[in-house]
Amino acid sequence: MKETNSRSAVLGLQHLLAMYAGAVAVPLLIGTGLGFNEAQMTYLISIDIFMCGIATLLQLVVTRFFGIGLPVVLGCAIQAVSPLILIGTKSGISAIYGAIIAAGIFIVLIAGIFSKIKVLFPPLVTGTVITVIGLTLIPVAITKIGGGDAAAANFGDPTNLLLGFVTIALIIGVQVFGKGFIRSIAVLIGLIGGTILAALLGLVDLSAITHAPVFHLPQPFYFGLPTFDLWSIVLMIIISIVSLVESTGVYFALGDITEKPITGNDLKRGYRAEGLAVILGGIFNTFPYTGFSQNVGLVQLSGIKTRRPIFFSAIFLIVLGLFPKVGAIAQIIPEAVLGGGMLVMFGMVAVQGMRMLSKVDFMNDKNLLVIAVSIGFGLGFNMMPTLFSQMPETVQMFTGNGIVMSSLTAIVLNLFFNGLPKETDEVTELSLQQ
């Protein structure tokens, strides 16, 4: 299928819609947790969208020092929400951004060292982690199909279920009967179709567009000059390492989809770009950035494996960040419709992980044990994070994140059972880079 600019632009819009809810969730949660007023929330959400575009461009444009060059979309790291609220409550908003800037500098400085761990991520590990990423995200999609709030009295309302399942049916129908370009934008068609149905039922709320300002400019240190509190910095560095582990899984998944081998230098440039994005996030008062796994499923589903659509997506994000009224259009998509699209995409992420696991020797019982325990820990701890509520907060930051626990478990068990790989060209390459 010929990839024209117009088609790439539509595919870019699809990527934007896929990540939009996840991108704005972080500033919404943190702003609400810290009691921000309406003006502060408007700035926070607008600049967050703007910086998502900048952060994504940093990964797309490959230079000697920055950019992994994969069709990756960056957004705010959801695992940073609770720690940042904790920092803001204890030490103030200025300490949040001092910690974020310091953590970004830390990522840039350790990028070269962290990239050497590529040998710790064979298909056994990466396939397991990507599978867990997809599976742990599916409950988020299911919650949105039910209305977005599982504790609400109207959760699971038949109208919400109708919207969610119609969206899924549209995506499946386009995938089965569509051809070429139409088939590649199945998720976008599903979201538009579901929103049209919701509008016909009188369930589309346009107030977000009405209340949003017309134009908005990024403003460095909007919340004041940063302060650098040691405890806050250490906490944010821990979260940054967690984000790097998740981003590594995203990079390898995209490398597998696009059939691009990921070298140590690729990882180094990717980590540096992520660190630079985090620094800029601190300066412009947004939050840490990481590779968005939901867009991995979209790359797989659309079959478009180039960076061109992501360039358009990044540009759209920047524009939306400057014009909040335009950006608010994406907010009119009902929760149930978003949930339907997310369910398909998250499922595709899990399938991609299973495809990576197909390269593993399943005749080896040790490999089966690594996969079984890692998936069990990943899903189990994610479903019941309070299991470790009696442990220190630093420990809970890891155990409460199923993806991180799955990653650490897979790495440790793989090393225990299989050890480091023997001297191969890949390992030699990494050694030469040191």
N, C-alpha and C positions, 0 to 999 in steps of 0.2 A: 504494500500500500504506500503510495507516494505521500510523503509528509510535507505538506505545504504550510506556510505561515498561518493561514486561517485555521487549518485543522489543528496545528500545534497550539494555537491560542485557545481553542475550545478544550483541548486536552489539558492545557494549563489551568483553565477554569475548573475543570473536573478535579484536578489535584487540590486546588484552593478550597473547593467545597468539602473535599474529603478531610482536610486538616483543620478547617476553620473552627469547628466546635471545640476540638481539642486545644487549639491555639488560644482561644479566648477564655477557656475554662480556668486556666492558671491565674490570670489577672483578676477574673471574677471571684475566684475562691479566696485569693490572698487579700484583695481589696475589701471583700466582705468581712473576712476574718479580722482585719485591722481597723474596720470601721471607717473606711474612706467615704467621703461625701460624693455627690453626683458628679461634680466637676473633676475630682480626682479620678473617679472611675472612668469617666469619658476619656481623659488623657491616657490612663493606664491601658485601656483596651485598644485605643487608636494607635498608640506608639508601639504596643506589642505587635500588632499586625504589620506595621511599617518595618519593625526590626526583624520580624520573621522573614520578610523579603530580603533584607540586607544580609542576614545570616545565611539564607539559602544561596544567594549570589556568591558569597565567600567560598562555599563548597563547590559551586559549579565552575567558577573560573579558576583554572589550574595554573599556578605560578610555581616558581622554584621552591617557595616556602609554604604556600597555602593552597587548599582546595583538593578534594579527593577525585573530582571529575565524574561522579556518579549521579544518576537522576534522583538525588536525595532532597527531601524537603525538611528544613529545620523549624522546630517550634519549641515553645517553652516546655521544660521538663516537668512533668506532673509530680514526680517524686520530690520536687523542691518545695511543694506547697506547705506541708506541715512544718518543716524546719524553718522556712522563711517567716511564717506566722509566729513561730516560737521566738526567733531572733527579734522580729519587730516588736513583739509584746514585751520582751525582756530588756532589749537594748535600744529600741527606737528604730524608725524607718531609715535613718542615716546609716545605721549599722548594717542593715540589709544590703545596701548598695556598696558599702565598703567591703563586705564579705564577698559579694559577687565579683567585684573588680579583682580582689586578691585571688579568688579561686580561678578566674580567667587567666590571670598571669601565671598561676601555678600550672594550669593545663598546657599553656604554650611552652613553659620551661621543661615539662616532663614528657612532652609529645614524643621526642626521640626515644626515650627509655620505654615508654608505654607501647610504642609500635613494635618493639622487639618481642612482645608476647604473642605474635602471630602464630608461632608454633604451638601455642596452647589452645588453638581454636581449629582443630581438624573437623571434618564433617560430622563426626560423632557429637562434638560439643556444640558447634554452630547450629546443626540441624535440630538438636534437642532444644536449644534456647529459642530459636525462631518458632518452633512448634508451640512452646510454652507462651511466647509473646502473643501469638494468635489466639490461643485458647483462653488466656487470662483476660484478653480484651473483649471476648464475646459477651460476657455478662454485662459489660457496659452498654453494648448494642441492645441487648435484651431489655435492659432497664429503660433505655430511651424509647423502644417500641411500646413499652407499657405506659409511657407518659413522662419519663425522666426522673420521677421521685417515687421510689418503691414504698415509701411511708405514707404517701398521699391517699386519701380516701377513694379517689377515682382512678387509682393505678390499675392498669389492665382494662380500662374502659373499652368496650367493643369498637368504638370509633377509632381510637388509637391503634388497636390491633388491625383494623381494616387498613388504615393508612400504611402501617409498617409492612403488612403482608402484600398489599398492592404494589408498594415500592419494590419489594423483593421479586414479585412476579414479573414486573416490568423489566427489571435487570436480567432475569433469567430469560424472558421472552426475547429481548434484544440480543442476548448472547447466542440463543439458539437459532433465531430466524434472521438476525441482522448479518450484514456482510461488510467487510472492509472497515471504513472509518466509523460508520454507524455502530458497528459492533464494539469498536474500541471505546466508545463513550457511553457504554451501557449504564454505568453508575450515574452519570450526569442526567441521562434521560429518565432514569428511575426517580432521581431526586426532583426533577422538574415535574414529572407526571404526578408524583405523590403530593407535591405542593399545590398543583392545580386542583387536584381532587379535594385537598384540605380547604382551598379557597372556596370551592363550590359548596362545601359544607359549612362555610362561615368560620373556619378555624385558623385563618391566617391573620396575625396581629401586625399591623403596620406602624404601631406606636414607636418602635425603635427607630424607624426612619424619621418620623416627625420630630422626635426629641433630640436627635443627633445634630451637632453643629455642622455648618457647611464645609468649613476648611480648618485644618489643624496642622501646625508645624511642630516637628520634634524639638524638644527643649532640653539641653543637657542639664542635669542636676535639678530637675523640676521640683523634687522634694527636698532640696537643700544639698549642701556639700556632704560627701560621705564621711563616716567615721570608721576607724579600723579597730574593731574589738577582737582580741585574739581568740576567744571562745567561739565567736560567731564565724570567724575565718576558718578555723579548724572544722567546724560543723559543715560549712559550705564546701570545703575541699573534699570531705567524705562524700557528699552528695555529687560532686563533680566526677569523682572516680566511678561512682555508681552509673552516672550518665555515660561515661566513656565505655563502660562495659556494654550497656544497651546499644550505644551507637556502633560499637564494633560488630555486634550481631546484625544490625541493619546494613552496615557496609558489606559484610560477607554475603548477606541474603541478596542484595542488589548486584553484587559481583557475580553471584551464581546465576541470577536471572539474565543479566546482560552478557554473560559469558566473558567477563573481564577478570583475569587473575588479580587478586589484591596483594600487592607487595608491601614490604615494610615501609618503603618511602611513601606509598599511597596513604597508609594509615597515619604516618607522621604528619603529612600535609593536612589530612582530614582532621586530626586532633588539634593541630595548630589553628585551623580555620574555626573549629568549634570554640577553642579558647578565646580567639579574637572576638567572636560573636558574643561570648559571655562578657568580655570586658566592655564592649560597646553597649551591651544590655545594662550593665551597671552604670555606665556614664549617662545613658538616656533613661535610666530608671525603669527598666523592664526586668526580665528575669533570665535565669540560665537557659541555654538552648541545647537541644539534642536532636538527633535524627528521628524523624517521625515514622514509626513502623506501619501506621495505617496506609501510608503512601506506597509502601512496598507491595502490598496486595493490589493496589491500583495499577502499578507498573506491570505486574504479572497478569492482571485481568485484561488490561487494554492491549497488551502485546507490543506497546510502543516503548522501546528500550533506550531511546536517545535522551539527551539532556534538553533538547529544544523546548518541549512542552514545559519543563520545569523553569526554564528561563522566563517564559511567559507568566507562569505562576508567580515567580518572584517579583516580576514587574507589577503584576496585578496587586500583590500584597502591599507593595510600596505605595501604589496609587490609592488603594483602599485606606491605608494608614493616614494619608493626607486629606482624604475626603470621607469623613466618618458617615455622612449620609449615604454615600455609595456603599461603604462597607456594611452598613446596617441592613442592606438588602439581603445579605446571606443569613441574617438573623431571623428572617421571616419564615425560614424552613421549619416546619413543626418538628418537635422532638421525635415523634414516632416515625416520620419520614427519614430523618437523619439516621435513626436506629436501624431502619431497614437497609439502607445503603452501607452502614458500618458493619452490619452482620455479615454481608457478603464479602466485604473487603477484609475483615478480620479472619474470616474463614479461609480466605485465599492466603493470608499470611501463614496460617497453620499448615495449609497444604504445601506451601513452599518449603517449610521446615521438614515436612515428611519427604518431599522430593530430595532434599539434601541428605536425609537419613538413608535414602535408598542406596547411597554409595558406601554405607557401612556394612561390615561383615556381620550378618546376623547369626551366623553359625557359631560365633564366639559368644558364649554365655556371659562373659564379663561385659561386653558391649551392651547386651540386653539389660544387664543390671544397672549400668551407668544411666541408660535412657530411662528405665523404670523409676529409679530413685529420684533422678533429677526432675522428671515430670511430676512425680508425686509430691516432692518438696515444693516445686514451683506453683502447682495448682493448690495444694493443701494449705500452704502458708499464706497464699494470697487470699484464699477464701476465709481463713480464720487467723487474721493478724494478731488478735488478742491472745493467742496461745502463748506469746512471749511478753505479756503485759507486765509480768513481775521482773523482767530483765531491765538493765540500764537502757536509757533512751538511745544511746549510741548503737547498742546491739539491736534494738527494735527497728532502727532505720534500715537495717539490712534484712532482718527476718520478716518484716512487714511487707517487703517487696518481693513477690513471688518470682519475678523475672531475675532479680539479682540472686536470690537463693538458688534458683535453677542453674544460673550461670556458674556460680561458685561451686556448687555440688558437682556439676558436670566436669568442670576443670579439674577439681581435686580427685574425683574418682577415676577420671581418665588417666591422670598422672600416676595414681596408685596402681591401677591395673595394667596400664600399657606403657607408662613411662614417657619420656620425651622421644620424639621420632628420631630414628637413626639419621646419620649424616646424609642429607639429600641436597639437591640443588637449591631447594627452597631455603633450607636452613643455612647453607653456605652463603646464599644471597644476603640473608639477614645478618650474618656474621660480618660480611664485607662492609655492610652499612655502619657497623659499630666503630 
